[in-house]
Amino acid sequence: MQINFKLLLFLWVLSSFIQQEINGYITLFEDSSSAKYYRYGKTNYFEYFDNQKENFDGNTYYVRYRKYGWGDVDTTYYRKGKDFYFHFDKKTSMESKLMPVQPRLGDKWEESDGSWSYEVIETNKKFKTPKKKYMDCVKVHCLQLTNKNKEKSKEYFLFYSPKYGYVGNTDADGNVLSYLSQVKLNAKTGDKMTGN
């Protein structure tokens, strides 16, 4: 009887994991064998996850790396809560809301330090890039409130797909700044990512 219970528990956990990966506006890969490649102006960046997770304040976070074409690497820590995805800032030891798990028109939130505000302003939106059209996207308006990030514009629009997660952004005038060009799942040693 214990084996059957363990088997049922395993199958339930497995099916729950598969649902989260397929239906997520934020992509959380379990290991570093999968990555997303983005065009960013005349250069690029790619995102991939560490095989290990990290714990802060009793929460477990996925560790995502973003490597830019010019060599810089950013590290971000993500977790999925009941109603929101969150990110943790290691420098300030603060957690902020990143995006609702099920975004709805009119949803609003801010960074925990009050530096940025966000609002879902459109749903079922098409995001057209030079590479592909992403359908059924959520469009999020981002507004810088404190001028904390002086090198960044005051206003952006982010686009999230229910299938691919973050697919790109535009400036306030609608010009595409970055976009998802390729997703590589379960890569093997020697596989290459290329994008246009």
C-alpha positions as a Markdown table, in Angstrom:
| # | Residue | x | y | z |
|---|---|---|---|---|
| 1 | Met | 0.0 | 0.0 | 0.0 |
| 2 | Gln | 2.9 | 2.4 | 0.7 |
| 3 | Ile | 4.3 | 1.9 | -2.8 |
| 4 | Asn | 1.0 | 2.8 | -4.4 |
| 5 | Phe | 0.7 | 5.9 | -2.3 |
| 6 | Lys | 4.3 | 7.0 | -3.2 |
| 7 | Leu | 3.6 | 6.3 | -6.8 |
| 8 | Leu | 0.4 | 8.4 | -6.7 |
| 9 | Leu | 2.2 | 11.2 | -4.9 |
| 10 | Phe | 5.1 | 11.1 | -7.5 |
| 11 | Leu | 2.6 | 11.2 | -10.4 |
| 12 | Trp | 0.7 | 14.1 | -8.8 |
| 13 | Val | 3.9 | 16.1 | -8.2 |
| 14 | Leu | 5.1 | 15.4 | -11.8 |
| 15 | Ser | 1.8 | 16.5 | -13.3 |
| 16 | Ser | 1.8 | 19.6 | -11.2 |
| 17 | Phe | 5.3 | 20.5 | -12.4 |
| 18 | Ile | 4.4 | 19.9 | -16.0 |
| 19 | Gln | 1.4 | 22.2 | -15.7 |
| 20 | Gln | 3.5 | 25.0 | -14.2 |
| 21 | Glu | 6.1 | 24.9 | -16.9 |
| 22 | Ile | 3.6 | 24.9 | -19.8 |
| 23 | Asn | 1.3 | 27.6 | -18.4 |
| 24 | Gly | 3.7 | 30.1 | -17.0 |
| 25 | Tyr | 4.0 | 33.8 | -17.8 |
| 26 | Ile | 7.4 | 33.5 | -16.1 |
| 27 | Thr | 9.7 | 30.7 | -17.4 |
| 28 | Leu | 11.4 | 28.7 | -14.6 |
| 29 | Phe | 13.7 | 26.0 | -15.9 |
| 30 | Glu | 14.7 | 23.2 | -13.5 |
| 31 | Asp | 18.3 | 23.0 | -14.8 |
| 32 | Ser | 20.9 | 24.6 | -17.1 |
| 33 | Ser | 20.1 | 22.5 | -20.1 |
| 34 | Ser | 17.5 | 24.9 | -21.3 |
| 35 | Ala | 17.9 | 28.5 | -22.4 |
| 36 | Lys | 16.3 | 31.5 | -24.1 |
| 37 | Tyr | 18.1 | 33.7 | -26.6 |
| 38 | Tyr | 17.1 | 37.3 | -27.1 |
| 39 | Arg | 18.0 | 40.0 | -29.6 |
| 40 | Tyr | 18.7 | 43.3 | -27.8 |
| 41 | Gly | 19.3 | 46.1 | -30.3 |
| 42 | Lys | 22.4 | 45.2 | -32.4 |
| 43 | Thr | 23.6 | 42.7 | -29.8 |
| 44 | Asn | 22.0 | 39.8 | -27.8 |
| 45 | Tyr | 21.7 | 38.1 | -24.5 |
| 46 | Phe | 20.7 | 34.7 | -23.3 |
| 47 | Glu | 19.1 | 33.4 | -20.1 |
| 48 | Tyr | 19.6 | 30.1 | -18.4 |
| 49 | Phe | 19.1 | 28.7 | -15.0 |
| 50 | Asp | 21.5 | 27.1 | -12.5 |
| 51 | Asn | 21.1 | 23.4 | -11.6 |
| 52 | Gln | 20.9 | 24.4 | -7.9 |
| 53 | Lys | 18.4 | 26.7 | -6.1 |
| 54 | Glu | 19.1 | 29.2 | -3.3 |
| 55 | Asn | 17.3 | 29.9 | -0.1 |
| 56 | Phe | 16.7 | 33.4 | 1.3 |
| 57 | Asp | 14.4 | 34.2 | 4.3 |
| 58 | Gly | 12.9 | 30.7 | 4.2 |
| 59 | Asn | 12.0 | 30.8 | 0.5 |
| 60 | Thr | 13.6 | 28.7 | -2.3 |
| 61 | Tyr | 14.5 | 30.6 | -5.5 |
| 62 | Tyr | 15.4 | 29.5 | -9.0 |
| 63 | Val | 18.8 | 31.1 | -10.0 |
| 64 | Arg | 18.6 | 32.7 | -13.4 |
| 65 | Tyr | 21.7 | 34.1 | -15.3 |
| 66 | Arg | 21.4 | 36.6 | -18.1 |
| 67 | Lys | 24.6 | 36.8 | -20.2 |
| 68 | Tyr | 24.9 | 39.8 | -22.5 |
| 69 | Gly | 26.8 | 39.9 | -25.8 |
| 70 | Trp | 29.3 | 42.3 | -24.4 |
| 71 | Gly | 30.2 | 39.9 | -21.5 |
| 72 | Asp | 28.3 | 41.1 | -18.5 |
| 73 | Val | 26.3 | 38.6 | -16.5 |
| 74 | Asp | 23.3 | 39.4 | -14.3 |
| 75 | Thr | 22.0 | 37.0 | -11.7 |
| 76 | Thr | 18.3 | 37.1 | -10.6 |
| 77 | Tyr | 16.5 | 34.9 | -8.1 |
| 78 | Tyr | 12.9 | 33.9 | -8.8 |
| 79 | Arg | 10.2 | 32.0 | -7.1 |
| 80 | Lys | 6.5 | 31.2 | -7.7 |
| 81 | Gly | 4.0 | 32.0 | -5.0 |
| 82 | Lys | 0.3 | 31.3 | -4.9 |
| 83 | Asp | -0.7 | 34.6 | -6.5 |
| 84 | Phe | 2.5 | 36.2 | -7.7 |
| 85 | Tyr | 5.9 | 35.4 | -9.1 |
| 86 | Phe | 8.6 | 37.1 | -7.0 |
| 87 | His | 12.2 | 38.1 | -7.4 |
| 88 | Phe | 14.8 | 38.6 | -4.6 |
| 89 | Asp | 17.4 | 41.4 | -4.7 |
| 90 | Lys | 20.5 | 40.0 | -2.9 |
| 91 | Lys | 22.0 | 43.6 | -2.6 |
| 92 | Thr | 19.0 | 44.9 | -0.6 |
| 93 | Ser | 17.8 | 41.6 | 0.8 |
| 94 | Met | 14.3 | 42.6 | -0.4 |
| 95 | Glu | 11.7 | 40.5 | -2.3 |
| 96 | Ser | 9.5 | 42.2 | -4.9 |
| 97 | Lys | 6.5 | 41.1 | -6.9 |
| 98 | Leu | 7.4 | 40.3 | -10.4 |
| 99 | Met | 4.1 | 39.4 | -12.1 |
| 100 | Pro | 0.8 | 37.9 | -11.1 |
| 101 | Val | 0.6 | 34.1 | -11.7 |
| 102 | Gln | -2.7 | 34.7 | -13.6 |
| 103 | Pro | -2.4 | 38.3 | -14.8 |
| 104 | Arg | -5.7 | 40.2 | -15.3 |
| 105 | Leu | -6.4 | 43.6 | -16.9 |
| 106 | Gly | -5.9 | 46.3 | -14.3 |
| 107 | Asp | -3.6 | 44.3 | -12.0 |
| 108 | Lys | -1.1 | 46.8 | -10.4 |
| 109 | Trp | 2.0 | 46.3 | -8.2 |
| 110 | Glu | 5.3 | 48.1 | -7.3 |
| 111 | Glu | 8.8 | 47.1 | -6.5 |
| 112 | Ser | 9.3 | 46.8 | -2.8 |
| 113 | Asp | 11.5 | 49.9 | -2.7 |
| 114 | Gly | 8.9 | 51.9 | -4.6 |
| 115 | Ser | 11.2 | 52.5 | -7.6 |
| 116 | Trp | 9.0 | 51.1 | -10.3 |
| 117 | Ser | 5.2 | 50.6 | -10.8 |
| 118 | Tyr | 3.6 | 48.0 | -13.0 |
| 119 | Glu | 0.2 | 47.6 | -14.5 |
| 120 | Val | -1.4 | 45.1 | -16.8 |
| 121 | Ile | -2.9 | 47.3 | -19.5 |
| 122 | Glu | -3.8 | 44.8 | -22.2 |
| 123 | Thr | -4.5 | 41.1 | -22.5 |
| 124 | Asn | -4.7 | 38.9 | -25.6 |
| 125 | Lys | -2.2 | 41.2 | -27.2 |
| 126 | Lys | -0.1 | 40.3 | -30.2 |
| 127 | Phe | 3.6 | 41.1 | -29.9 |
| 128 | Lys | 5.3 | 41.3 | -33.4 |
| 129 | Thr | 9.1 | 40.9 | -33.7 |
| 130 | Pro | 11.3 | 40.6 | -36.7 |
| 131 | Lys | 11.5 | 36.9 | -35.9 |
| 132 | Lys | 8.0 | 35.9 | -34.9 |
| 133 | Lys | 4.5 | 37.0 | -33.8 |
| 134 | Tyr | 3.6 | 36.0 | -30.2 |
| 135 | Met | -0.1 | 35.7 | -29.6 |
| 136 | Asp | -2.2 | 36.1 | -26.5 |
| 137 | Cys | 0.4 | 38.2 | -24.7 |
| 138 | Val | -0.1 | 40.3 | -21.6 |
| 139 | Lys | 1.2 | 43.9 | -22.0 |
| 140 | Val | 2.6 | 45.4 | -18.8 |
| 141 | His | 3.2 | 49.2 | -18.4 |
| 142 | Cys | 6.4 | 49.9 | -16.4 |
| 143 | Leu | 7.0 | 53.4 | -15.0 |
| 144 | Gln | 10.1 | 54.5 | -13.1 |
| 145 | Leu | 9.0 | 56.4 | -10.0 |
| 146 | Thr | 12.2 | 57.5 | -8.3 |
| 147 | Asn | 14.9 | 57.8 | -11.0 |
| 148 | Lys | 16.8 | 55.1 | -9.2 |
| 149 | Asn | 17.9 | 53.6 | -12.6 |
| 150 | Lys | 19.2 | 56.7 | -14.3 |
| 151 | Glu | 20.6 | 54.7 | -17.3 |
| 152 | Lys | 17.1 | 53.3 | -18.0 |
| 153 | Ser | 14.2 | 55.1 | -19.6 |
| 154 | Lys | 11.3 | 56.2 | -17.4 |
| 155 | Glu | 8.8 | 54.1 | -19.2 |
| 156 | Tyr | 8.7 | 50.6 | -20.9 |
| 157 | Phe | 6.1 | 48.1 | -22.0 |
| 158 | Leu | 6.8 | 44.4 | -21.3 |
| 159 | Phe | 5.2 | 41.5 | -23.1 |
| 160 | Tyr | 4.6 | 38.1 | -21.6 |
| 161 | Ser | 3.3 | 35.0 | -23.4 |
| 162 | Pro | 1.4 | 32.2 | -21.5 |
| 163 | Lys | 3.5 | 29.7 | -23.5 |
| 164 | Tyr | 7.0 | 31.3 | -23.6 |
| 165 | Gly | 7.1 | 33.7 | -20.6 |
| 166 | Tyr | 8.8 | 37.0 | -21.2 |
| 167 | Val | 9.0 | 37.6 | -25.0 |
| 168 | Gly | 10.2 | 41.2 | -25.2 |
| 169 | Asn | 9.8 | 44.9 | -24.5 |
| 170 | Thr | 9.2 | 48.2 | -26.3 |
| 171 | Asp | 10.0 | 51.8 | -25.4 |
| 172 | Ala | 7.2 | 54.3 | -24.7 |
| 173 | Asp | 6.8 | 54.9 | -28.5 |
| 174 | Gly | 6.3 | 51.2 | -29.2 |
| 175 | Asn | 9.7 | 50.6 | -30.7 |
| 176 | Val | 10.9 | 47.0 | -30.0 |
| 177 | Leu | 14.0 | 47.1 | -27.7 |
| 178 | Ser | 14.5 | 43.3 | -27.2 |
| 179 | Tyr | 12.7 | 40.1 | -28.2 |
| 180 | Leu | 12.8 | 36.4 | -27.8 |
| 181 | Ser | 14.5 | 34.8 | -30.8 |
| 182 | Gln | 15.0 | 31.2 | -29.8 |
| 183 | Val | 14.2 | 28.7 | -27.0 |
| 184 | Lys | 16.5 | 25.7 | -26.6 |
| 185 | Leu | 15.1 | 22.9 | -24.4 |
| 186 | Asn | 17.1 | 20.0 | -23.0 |
| 187 | Ala | 20.3 | 21.0 | -24.9 |
| 188 | Lys | 23.1 | 18.5 | -25.2 |
| 189 | Thr | 26.8 | 19.2 | -24.9 |
| 190 | Gly | 27.9 | 20.9 | -28.1 |
| 191 | Asp | 24.5 | 22.3 | -29.0 |
| 192 | Lys | 24.6 | 25.9 | -30.1 |
| 193 | Met | 22.1 | 28.7 | -29.8 |
| 194 | Thr | 21.8 | 31.1 | -32.7 |
| 195 | Gly | 19.3 | 33.8 | -33.3 |
| 196 | Asn | 18.6 | 36.6 | -35.7 |
